[in-house]
Amino acid sequence: MIDRGGMIDAIRREAASAAPEHARMLLRRNWLRLIIESHTGELERLCMSDPDPHDPQLLLIRACCRDLSGDSYGAEYLRGQGLRVAEDDFVACFTDLLLAPDTAAKAAAADRAHLALTQCGPDDDYSSALFLLGWTEVRLRRDFPRAIALLRSAVAEAQLRDRPETHRLALSNLAFALTQAGLFGEAERLLESLPEASGPSDWDRFEGGLPAANLGCIAYWRGDFERAATLLESAIVEESPGNNFEALARLYYVMSLVALRREERYYAAASLLQGISRADKHGIPWDTLRRVVSAWLAHAQGQDARALALSAPALTRTGAAVAHALLSELYRAIGEPVLSGQAFRLAAAAGLPRYARVSTLVTSAALHSAAGRGDLAHEQLDHALENAAVERVLAPFLSDDPVISDLLTAHAHWGSNHQEFLHEILEKRGLHGTAVGGILTDREKEVLACLRTTMTADEIAARLGVAYPTVKSHIRAIYRKLGVTSRRAAVHAVDPG
């Protein structure tokens, strides 16, 4: 198996010989791997040294090299030149996956690429194409199971073909896909065993900061805001292009600061958000994400009018499920239930990953509660707990909003099918004692204190100076209010440690 450096040398030798057409065949067969594995400078020089540097395929390959180098204008011009005359072949299809200017164009290119993969010939780089298609589908967010399956296949294919750099990139993007889909446990395991990169690469313009950003996102949604802020801050680089994982780290870093109420860092946080792209890139709606997080920061600073102005354009965009889930909660907290409902519908239409679904369910429960629809509020909250318990998604429940606080406290009395997870949330909020104190009467608290001992019901009755049936009535009331069915469970509900 020729390594990437050896492949470049082989193409150069063929180009210098009397068989430049063979050199072009080798280049066409390996261009995608050389781009993914960050030999873009050498690759572009090879294209330029070809006897026909205006060949449409070579122009499209050069466009990809320009894009990875950060020259988006040069990439746009070269792509336009190449597409004017290029056939709709493998090269044209897969350059479009990288260079398509908007989500609709990238989705159309991905549809063509799925067909192209079934028709790969001997001169087409199947393993690199498989990775790039999976990479694209994750960013389009239209079918996470399919994207995950493509990247799993890319991992296996790169390993079989002994391509360690493509293998590492496929693994890291698989971890990203799993994170975005809400499969946090598996994503963490992959990220913690991810091979180290050999050094900075051209592909870092797309991948920069991926492991720390992913782990920080997971920590944020699990409510570990301190760890999230530490991880995400480590991924932030001032010279970032504003549309890669480093930009994602900025967004979640600011949300972590808001959750932690780190007011002394808000000014610097606003500056970080200014470094995020205003334009979509690779199917990701960066401006929508930036606006929603900027609005949350404004709300945290007591500037609700500014928050509404910043976020208004986000209601005209689609395809940003997580951003719209966060926006729905923001509008509810500001006291704009109609706008909250609009954002909720946009989130639902885009296809919600599990953690965003939890966020919208908690928002819905709070809206029902504020409107006096208690039964619906508790039903929605229990659905939220059901979805959250699988991957321990705590962040949506940890708001210091009094509506959320009161709703969770009341839900402990209402009863839940996920009582253990609910008590974990209450404990993390520091409200567990308040919850129990607000639910139980003074006499029930006395009986509960006795239940912590080995005393029988008869002994508790004698201790408190009441009749045995009265003690049994108090015990049944305690079980009902705490949502448990046994003495041991009642004690554990109050003292989970």
C-alpha positions as CSV (number, residue, x, y, z in Angstrom):
1,M,0.0,0.0,0.0
2,I,1.5,3.3,-1.1
3,D,1.3,6.0,1.5
4,R,0.1,9.5,0.6
5,G,3.6,11.0,0.3
6,G,4.6,8.0,-1.9
7,M,1.5,8.6,-4.0
8,I,2.5,12.2,-4.7
9,D,6.0,11.1,-5.7
10,A,4.5,8.5,-8.0
11,I,2.2,11.1,-9.7
12,R,5.2,13.4,-10.1
13,R,7.3,10.7,-11.8
14,E,4.5,9.8,-14.2
15,A,3.9,13.5,-15.0
16,A,7.6,13.9,-15.8
17,S,7.6,10.8,-18.0
18,A,6.1,10.4,-21.5
19,A,2.8,9.3,-20.0
20,P,1.1,12.3,-18.4
21,E,-2.3,10.7,-19.0
22,H,-1.3,8.0,-16.5
23,A,-0.3,10.7,-14.0
24,R,-3.8,12.2,-14.4
25,M,-5.4,8.8,-13.8
26,L,-3.4,8.4,-10.6
27,L,-4.3,11.9,-9.5
28,R,-8.0,11.3,-10.2
29,R,-7.9,8.1,-8.3
30,N,-6.2,9.6,-5.2
31,W,-7.3,13.3,-5.1
32,L,-10.0,12.9,-2.5
33,R,-7.7,11.0,-0.1
34,L,-4.9,13.6,-0.6
35,I,-7.4,16.4,0.3
36,I,-8.8,14.6,3.3
37,E,-5.3,13.8,4.5
38,S,-4.1,17.3,4.1
39,H,-1.7,17.3,1.1
40,T,-3.7,20.1,-0.6
41,G,-0.7,22.3,-1.4
42,E,1.1,19.5,-3.2
43,L,-2.1,18.4,-4.9
44,E,-2.8,21.8,-6.3
45,R,0.7,22.1,-7.6
46,L,0.3,18.8,-9.4
47,C,-2.9,20.0,-11.0
48,M,-1.2,23.2,-12.1
49,S,1.8,21.2,-13.6
50,D,-0.5,19.1,-15.8
51,P,-0.2,19.7,-19.5
52,D,-3.9,20.8,-19.5
53,P,-4.3,22.7,-16.2
54,H,-7.7,23.9,-17.4
55,D,-9.2,20.4,-17.5
56,P,-12.5,20.8,-15.6
57,Q,-11.8,18.0,-13.2
58,L,-8.5,19.6,-12.3
59,L,-10.2,23.0,-11.8
60,L,-12.7,21.4,-9.4
61,I,-10.0,19.6,-7.5
62,R,-8.1,22.9,-7.2
63,A,-11.3,24.5,-5.9
64,C,-11.4,22.1,-3.0
65,C,-7.7,22.8,-2.3
66,R,-8.4,26.5,-2.2
67,D,-11.4,26.0,0.1
68,L,-9.3,24.1,2.6
69,S,-6.6,26.7,2.5
70,G,-9.2,29.3,3.6
71,D,-9.5,31.0,0.2
72,S,-13.3,30.8,-0.3
73,Y,-13.4,33.3,-3.1
74,G,-10.7,31.5,-5.1
75,A,-12.6,28.2,-4.5
76,E,-15.9,29.8,-5.7
77,Y,-14.3,31.0,-9.0
78,L,-12.5,27.8,-9.8
79,R,-15.6,25.8,-9.0
80,G,-17.6,28.0,-11.4
81,Q,-15.0,27.5,-14.2
82,G,-15.0,23.7,-13.7
83,L,-18.7,23.2,-13.5
84,R,-19.3,25.1,-16.8
85,V,-17.8,22.2,-18.7
86,A,-17.4,19.3,-16.3
87,E,-19.5,16.2,-16.7
88,D,-21.6,15.1,-13.7
89,D,-19.0,12.4,-12.8
90,F,-17.4,11.3,-9.6
91,V,-15.1,14.3,-9.3
92,A,-17.9,16.8,-9.9
93,C,-20.2,15.0,-7.5
94,F,-17.7,14.9,-4.6
95,T,-16.3,18.3,-5.0
96,D,-19.9,19.5,-4.7
97,L,-20.1,17.8,-1.3
98,L,-17.3,20.1,-0.1
99,L,-18.2,23.2,-2.0
100,A,-21.9,23.4,-2.4
101,P,-22.8,27.0,-1.2
102,D,-26.0,26.3,0.7
103,T,-27.9,23.5,2.4
104,A,-30.3,22.7,-0.5
105,A,-27.4,22.4,-2.9
106,K,-25.4,20.3,-0.5
107,A,-28.4,18.0,0.1
108,A,-28.8,17.6,-3.7
109,A,-25.1,16.8,-4.0
110,A,-25.4,14.2,-1.2
111,D,-28.3,12.5,-3.0
112,R,-26.2,12.2,-6.2
113,A,-23.2,11.0,-4.1
114,H,-25.3,8.1,-2.6
115,L,-26.0,6.9,-6.2
116,A,-22.3,7.5,-7.2
117,L,-21.1,5.3,-4.3
118,T,-23.1,2.3,-5.8
119,Q,-21.4,2.9,-9.1
120,C,-17.8,3.4,-8.0
121,G,-15.3,2.3,-10.6
122,P,-11.6,1.2,-10.3
123,D,-10.5,4.9,-10.6
124,D,-12.8,6.1,-7.9
125,D,-11.7,6.4,-4.2
126,Y,-14.5,4.5,-2.5
127,S,-13.2,4.7,1.1
128,S,-12.5,8.5,1.0
129,A,-15.9,9.1,-0.7
130,L,-17.7,7.0,1.9
131,F,-16.1,9.2,4.6
132,L,-16.9,12.5,2.9
133,L,-20.6,11.5,2.3
134,G,-20.9,10.5,6.0
135,W,-19.3,13.8,7.0
136,T,-21.8,15.7,4.8
137,E,-24.8,13.9,6.1
138,V,-24.0,14.7,9.7
139,R,-23.8,18.4,8.8
140,L,-27.1,18.2,6.9
141,R,-28.7,16.7,10.0
142,R,-31.5,15.1,7.9
143,D,-31.0,11.4,8.9
144,F,-28.6,10.8,11.8
145,P,-28.9,7.0,11.7
146,R,-27.9,7.0,8.0
147,A,-25.0,9.3,8.7
148,I,-23.8,7.2,11.6
149,A,-24.0,4.0,9.5
150,L,-22.0,5.7,6.7
151,L,-19.3,6.8,9.1
152,R,-19.1,3.3,10.8
153,S,-18.6,1.9,7.3
154,A,-15.9,4.5,6.6
155,V,-14.1,3.6,9.8
156,A,-14.0,-0.1,8.8
157,E,-13.0,0.7,5.2
158,A,-10.2,3.0,6.1
159,Q,-8.9,0.4,8.6
160,L,-9.0,-2.3,5.9
161,R,-7.1,-0.1,3.5
162,D,-4.5,0.9,6.1
163,R,-5.3,4.6,6.0
164,P,-4.6,5.8,9.6
165,E,-5.4,9.5,9.0
166,T,-8.7,8.8,7.2
167,H,-9.5,6.2,9.9
168,R,-8.9,8.8,12.7
169,L,-11.0,11.4,10.9
170,A,-13.8,8.9,10.4
171,L,-13.7,7.9,14.1
172,S,-13.8,11.6,15.2
173,N,-16.7,12.4,12.9
174,L,-18.5,9.3,14.0
175,A,-18.2,10.6,17.6
176,F,-19.6,13.9,16.4
177,A,-22.5,12.2,14.7
178,L,-23.2,10.2,17.9
179,T,-23.0,13.4,20.0
180,Q,-25.4,15.3,17.7
181,A,-27.8,12.3,17.8
182,G,-27.7,12.4,21.6
183,L,-25.9,9.0,22.0
184,F,-23.6,10.6,24.5
185,G,-22.2,7.4,26.2
186,E,-20.9,5.9,23.0
187,A,-19.6,9.2,21.8
188,E,-17.6,9.7,25.0
189,R,-16.0,6.3,24.7
190,L,-14.9,7.0,21.1
191,L,-13.5,10.4,22.0
192,E,-11.6,9.1,24.9
193,S,-9.8,6.5,22.8
194,L,-9.4,8.7,19.7
195,P,-5.8,8.5,18.2
196,E,-3.8,11.6,18.4
197,A,-3.5,13.7,15.2
198,S,0.1,13.7,13.8
199,G,0.0,17.5,13.8
200,P,-1.9,20.5,12.4
201,S,-3.5,19.9,9.0
202,D,-5.4,21.6,6.3
203,W,-8.5,19.6,7.4
204,D,-8.4,21.4,10.7
205,R,-10.2,24.2,9.0
206,F,-13.2,21.9,9.1
207,E,-12.3,19.7,12.1
208,G,-10.5,22.2,14.4
209,G,-11.3,21.6,18.1
210,L,-13.5,18.5,17.6
211,P,-12.7,16.3,20.6
212,A,-12.8,19.1,23.2
213,A,-15.9,20.7,21.6
214,N,-17.7,17.4,21.5
215,L,-16.9,16.5,25.1
216,G,-17.8,20.0,26.2
217,C,-21.2,19.7,24.4
218,I,-21.9,16.5,26.2
219,A,-20.9,18.0,29.6
220,Y,-23.2,21.0,28.9
221,W,-26.3,18.9,28.2
222,R,-25.6,16.7,31.2
223,G,-25.6,19.8,33.4
224,D,-21.9,19.7,34.3
225,F,-21.5,23.4,33.3
226,E,-18.1,23.8,35.1
227,R,-16.5,20.9,33.2
228,A,-18.2,22.1,30.0
229,A,-16.7,25.6,30.3
230,T,-13.2,24.2,31.0
231,L,-13.3,21.8,28.0
232,L,-14.8,24.3,25.6
233,E,-12.5,27.2,26.6
234,S,-9.5,24.9,25.7
235,A,-10.8,24.5,22.2
236,I,-11.2,28.3,21.5
237,V,-8.6,29.8,19.1
238,E,-8.8,33.5,18.2
239,E,-7.8,33.0,14.6
240,S,-10.6,30.4,13.9
241,P,-12.5,30.7,10.6
242,G,-15.7,30.9,12.7
243,N,-17.5,27.9,11.0
244,N,-15.9,24.7,12.5
245,F,-15.8,22.9,15.8
246,E,-14.0,25.8,17.4
247,A,-17.1,27.9,16.6
248,L,-19.3,25.3,18.1
249,A,-17.1,25.4,21.2
250,R,-17.6,29.2,21.4
251,L,-21.4,28.8,21.3
252,Y,-21.6,26.2,24.1
253,Y,-18.9,28.0,26.1
254,V,-21.1,31.1,26.2
255,M,-24.2,29.0,27.1
256,S,-22.2,27.4,29.9
257,L,-21.2,30.9,31.3
258,V,-24.9,31.9,31.2
259,A,-25.9,28.7,33.1
260,L,-23.1,29.4,35.7
261,R,-24.1,33.2,35.9
262,R,-20.4,34.2,35.3
263,E,-21.3,37.8,34.9
264,E,-17.7,39.0,34.9
265,R,-17.1,37.0,31.7
266,Y,-20.2,38.2,29.7
267,Y,-18.3,41.1,28.0
268,A,-15.6,38.7,26.7
269,A,-18.3,36.2,25.8
270,A,-20.0,38.7,23.5
271,S,-16.7,39.3,21.7
272,L,-16.3,35.5,21.2
273,L,-19.7,35.4,19.5
274,Q,-18.7,38.1,17.1
275,G,-16.0,35.7,15.7
276,I,-18.7,33.2,14.5
277,S,-19.6,33.2,10.8
278,R,-22.7,35.1,9.6
279,A,-23.0,32.7,6.7
280,D,-24.0,29.0,6.5
281,K,-21.1,26.6,5.8
282,H,-21.4,22.9,5.0
283,G,-25.1,22.9,5.9
284,I,-24.7,24.4,9.4
285,P,-26.8,27.5,10.1
286,W,-24.1,29.5,11.9
287,D,-25.9,32.8,11.9
288,T,-29.0,31.3,13.5
289,L,-26.9,29.6,16.1
290,R,-25.0,32.8,16.8
291,R,-28.1,34.9,17.1
292,V,-29.9,32.5,19.5
293,V,-26.9,32.3,21.9
294,S,-26.3,36.0,21.7
295,A,-30.0,36.5,22.6
296,W,-29.5,34.2,25.7
297,L,-26.5,36.3,26.7
298,A,-28.5,39.5,26.4
299,H,-31.3,37.9,28.5
300,A,-28.8,37.0,31.1
301,Q,-27.7,40.6,31.2
302,G,-31.3,41.8,31.7
303,Q,-31.6,43.1,28.1
304,D,-34.8,41.3,27.0
305,A,-35.6,43.9,24.3
306,R,-32.2,43.3,22.7
307,A,-32.6,39.6,23.1
308,L,-35.9,39.7,21.1
309,A,-34.3,41.9,18.4
310,L,-31.3,39.6,18.1
311,S,-33.3,36.4,17.8
312,A,-36.1,37.6,15.6
313,P,-34.4,36.6,12.3
314,A,-34.0,33.1,13.6
315,L,-37.8,32.6,13.3
316,T,-37.5,33.0,9.6
317,R,-35.0,30.1,9.2
318,T,-35.6,26.4,9.2
319,G,-33.3,23.4,9.8
320,A,-31.8,24.4,13.1
321,A,-33.5,22.1,15.6
322,V,-31.2,22.6,18.6
323,A,-31.1,26.4,18.1
324,H,-34.9,26.6,17.9
325,A,-35.3,24.4,21.0
326,L,-33.1,26.8,22.9
327,L,-34.9,29.7,21.4
328,S,-38.3,28.3,22.5
329,E,-37.1,28.1,26.1
330,L,-35.7,31.7,25.9
331,Y,-39.0,33.1,24.7
332,R,-40.8,31.3,27.4
333,A,-38.4,32.7,30.1
334,I,-38.9,36.2,28.7
335,G,-42.7,35.8,28.8
336,E,-43.4,35.5,25.1
337,P,-45.5,32.2,24.9
338,V,-46.6,32.9,21.3
339,L,-43.0,33.3,20.1
340,S,-42.1,30.3,22.2
341,G,-44.7,28.2,20.3
342,Q,-43.3,29.4,16.9
343,A,-39.8,28.4,17.8
344,F,-41.1,25.1,19.2
345,R,-42.8,24.2,15.9
346,L,-39.6,25.1,14.0
347,A,-37.6,22.8,16.2
348,A,-40.0,19.9,15.9
349,A,-40.2,20.3,12.1
350,A,-36.4,19.9,11.8
351,G,-36.2,16.5,13.6
352,L,-35.1,16.7,17.2
353,P,-32.2,14.8,18.7
354,R,-33.1,13.4,22.1
355,Y,-31.5,16.1,24.2
356,A,-33.2,18.9,22.2
357,R,-36.5,17.0,22.5
358,V,-36.0,17.0,26.3
359,S,-35.5,20.8,26.2
360,T,-38.7,21.3,24.2
361,L,-40.7,19.0,26.5
362,V,-39.6,20.9,29.6
363,T,-40.5,24.2,27.9
364,S,-43.9,22.8,26.9
365,A,-44.4,21.6,30.5
366,A,-43.5,25.1,31.8
367,L,-45.9,26.8,29.4
368,H,-48.8,24.5,30.4
369,S,-48.0,25.1,34.1
370,A,-48.0,28.8,33.7
371,A,-51.3,28.6,31.9
372,G,-52.9,26.6,34.7
373,R,-53.0,23.3,32.8
374,G,-51.4,21.2,35.6
375,D,-52.2,17.7,34.3
376,L,-50.7,18.5,30.9
377,A,-47.7,20.1,32.5
378,H,-46.9,17.0,34.5
379,E,-47.5,14.7,31.6
380,Q,-45.1,16.6,29.5
381,L,-42.5,16.8,32.3
382,D,-42.7,13.0,32.7
383,H,-42.1,12.5,29.0
384,A,-39.1,14.8,29.4
385,L,-37.8,12.7,32.3
386,E,-38.3,9.5,30.2
387,N,-36.2,10.9,27.3
388,A,-33.6,12.5,29.6
389,A,-32.9,9.5,31.8
390,V,-31.4,7.4,29.0
391,E,-28.3,9.6,28.6
392,R,-28.7,11.7,31.8
393,V,-29.6,14.9,30.1
394,L,-30.0,17.3,33.0
395,A,-29.4,20.8,31.6
396,P,-33.0,21.6,30.6
397,F,-34.2,20.9,34.2
398,L,-31.6,23.1,35.9
399,S,-32.9,26.5,35.0
400,D,-33.2,28.8,38.1
401,D,-36.5,30.0,36.6
402,P,-39.2,29.7,39.4
403,V,-41.7,28.1,37.0
404,I,-39.3,25.2,36.4
405,S,-38.4,25.0,40.1
406,D,-42.0,24.9,41.3
407,L,-43.0,22.5,38.6
408,L,-40.3,20.0,39.5
409,T,-41.1,20.3,43.2
410,A,-44.8,19.7,42.5
411,H,-44.0,16.8,40.2
412,A,-42.4,14.9,43.1
413,H,-45.8,15.1,44.8
414,W,-47.7,14.3,41.5
415,G,-45.7,11.1,41.1
416,S,-43.4,10.0,38.3
417,N,-42.4,6.8,36.5
418,H,-38.8,8.1,36.7
419,Q,-38.7,9.0,40.4
420,E,-35.1,8.1,40.9
421,F,-33.9,10.4,38.0
422,L,-36.2,13.2,39.3
423,H,-34.6,13.1,42.7
424,E,-31.2,13.2,41.0
425,I,-32.3,16.4,39.3
426,L,-33.7,17.9,42.5
427,E,-30.5,17.0,44.4
428,K,-28.4,18.7,41.7
429,R,-30.6,21.8,41.9
430,G,-30.2,21.9,45.6
431,L,-33.9,21.7,46.0
432,H,-34.3,18.2,47.4
433,G,-34.8,19.3,51.0
434,T,-37.2,22.1,49.8
435,A,-39.2,19.6,47.8
436,V,-39.7,17.2,50.6
437,G,-40.3,20.0,53.1
438,G,-43.0,21.5,50.9
439,I,-44.8,18.1,50.4
440,L,-44.9,16.5,53.8
441,T,-46.9,17.7,56.8
442,D,-45.0,18.1,60.1
443,R,-46.5,14.8,61.4
444,E,-45.5,13.0,58.2
445,K,-42.0,14.4,58.6
446,E,-41.9,12.9,62.1
447,V,-43.1,9.5,60.8
448,L,-40.5,9.6,58.0
449,A,-37.7,10.3,60.6
450,C,-38.8,7.1,62.4
451,L,-38.9,5.1,59.1
452,R,-35.1,5.8,58.9
453,T,-34.7,3.6,61.9
454,T,-35.6,-0.1,62.5
455,M,-38.8,0.8,64.4
456,T,-42.0,-1.1,63.5
457,A,-45.3,0.7,62.9
458,D,-46.4,-0.2,66.4
459,E,-43.2,1.2,67.9
460,I,-43.6,4.4,65.9
461,A,-47.2,4.8,67.1
462,A,-46.0,4.3,70.7
463,R,-43.1,6.8,70.2
464,L,-45.4,9.5,68.7
465,G,-48.3,8.8,71.0
466,V,-50.8,8.1,68.2
467,A,-53.0,5.1,67.2
468,Y,-51.5,2.4,65.0
469,P,-54.0,3.1,62.1
470,T,-53.0,6.7,62.1
471,V,-49.4,5.8,61.6
472,K,-50.3,3.5,58.7
473,S,-52.3,6.4,57.2
474,H,-49.3,8.7,57.5
475,I,-47.0,6.0,55.9
476,R,-49.4,5.6,53.0
477,A,-49.5,9.4,52.5
478,I,-45.7,9.6,52.6
479,Y,-45.4,6.8,50.0
480,R,-47.9,8.5,47.7
481,K,-46.3,11.9,48.0
482,L,-42.8,10.7,47.3
483,G,-43.9,8.4,44.5
484,V,-42.6,5.2,46.2
485,T,-44.1,1.9,47.3
486,S,-41.8,0.8,50.1
487,R,-40.1,2.0,53.3
488,R,-36.6,1.6,51.9
489,A,-37.6,3.6,48.8
490,A,-39.1,6.4,50.9
491,V,-35.8,6.7,52.9
492,H,-33.7,6.6,49.7
493,A,-35.9,9.2,48.0
494,V,-35.1,11.7,50.8
495,D,-31.5,10.6,51.4
496,P,-30.3,9.4,48.0
497,G,-26.7,9.3,49.1
